[in-house]
Amino acid sequence: MGIGAPELLIVLLALVQFVALVVAIIVLVDVTKRSDAAWQAIGQSKTVWIVLPIVLLVACGIGSLIASIVYLTSVKPKLVVTGY
């Protein structure tokens, strides 16, 4: 017996949730190691970027994945440039 569409969808959703969890952990580690001065320098809230991936992970895995990708591609580079 082969894998049907419902089983494939469940596996795909579980994989997305797992990837979202791993990426959210990476983001949380990176956010917490940055100084408050760096966050102030770029005008962002450290608290928001700690809470957002966690809440979205519980509410919707894909939302957390999207927020984490946004952090890694647009917020983190600004933090790196500040040199903190």
C-alpha positions as CSV (number, residue, x, y, z in Angstrom):
1,M,0.0,0.0,0.0
2,G,1.3,3.4,-0.9
3,I,1.0,6.7,1.0
4,G,-2.2,8.5,0.2
5,A,-2.8,12.3,0.1
6,P,-3.9,12.6,3.7
7,E,-0.9,10.8,5.0
8,L,1.4,12.9,2.8
9,L,-0.2,16.1,4.0
10,I,0.3,15.1,7.6
11,V,4.0,14.3,7.0
12,L,4.4,17.6,5.2
13,L,2.8,19.6,8.0
14,A,4.9,17.8,10.6
15,L,8.0,18.6,8.6
16,V,7.1,22.3,8.4
17,Q,6.4,22.4,12.1
18,F,9.7,20.8,12.9
19,V,11.6,23.2,10.6
20,A,9.7,26.1,12.2
21,L,10.7,24.9,15.7
22,V,14.4,24.6,14.7
23,V,14.5,28.0,13.0
24,A,12.6,29.6,16.0
25,I,15.2,28.2,18.4
26,I,18.0,29.6,16.2
27,V,16.3,33.0,16.2
28,L,15.7,33.0,19.9
29,V,19.4,32.2,20.6
30,D,20.5,35.0,18.3
31,V,18.0,37.5,19.7
32,T,19.0,36.9,23.3
33,K,22.7,37.2,22.7
34,R,22.4,40.7,21.2
35,S,22.7,43.7,23.6
36,D,19.9,46.1,24.4
37,A,22.0,48.9,22.9
38,A,22.1,47.2,19.5
39,W,18.3,46.9,19.5
40,Q,17.9,50.5,20.4
41,A,20.3,51.5,17.7
42,I,18.2,49.9,15.0
43,G,14.9,50.9,16.6
44,Q,13.5,47.4,17.1
45,S,12.2,45.7,20.2
46,K,14.1,42.8,21.6
47,T,11.0,41.6,23.5
48,V,8.9,41.5,20.4
49,W,11.4,39.3,18.6
50,I,11.6,36.9,21.6
51,V,7.9,36.6,22.0
52,L,6.8,36.6,18.3
53,P,8.4,33.3,17.2
54,I,7.2,31.5,20.3
55,V,3.6,32.7,20.1
56,L,3.4,32.0,16.4
57,L,4.9,28.6,16.8
58,V,2.1,27.7,19.2
59,A,-0.6,29.3,17.1
60,C,0.7,28.5,13.6
61,G,4.0,26.9,12.7
62,I,4.2,28.5,9.3
63,G,3.7,31.9,10.9
64,S,6.6,31.3,13.1
65,L,8.7,30.2,10.2
66,I,7.8,33.3,8.2
67,A,8.6,35.6,11.2
68,S,11.9,33.8,11.8
69,I,12.9,34.2,8.1
70,V,12.0,37.9,8.3
71,Y,14.2,38.3,11.4
72,L,17.1,36.4,9.8
73,T,16.9,38.3,6.5
74,S,16.0,41.9,7.6
75,V,16.6,42.5,11.3
76,K,19.7,40.4,12.0
77,P,21.8,42.1,9.3
78,K,21.0,45.5,10.8
79,L,22.1,44.2,14.2
80,V,25.4,42.9,12.7
81,V,26.1,46.2,11.1
82,T,25.7,48.1,14.4
83,G,28.6,46.0,15.7
84,Y,27.1,45.3,19.1
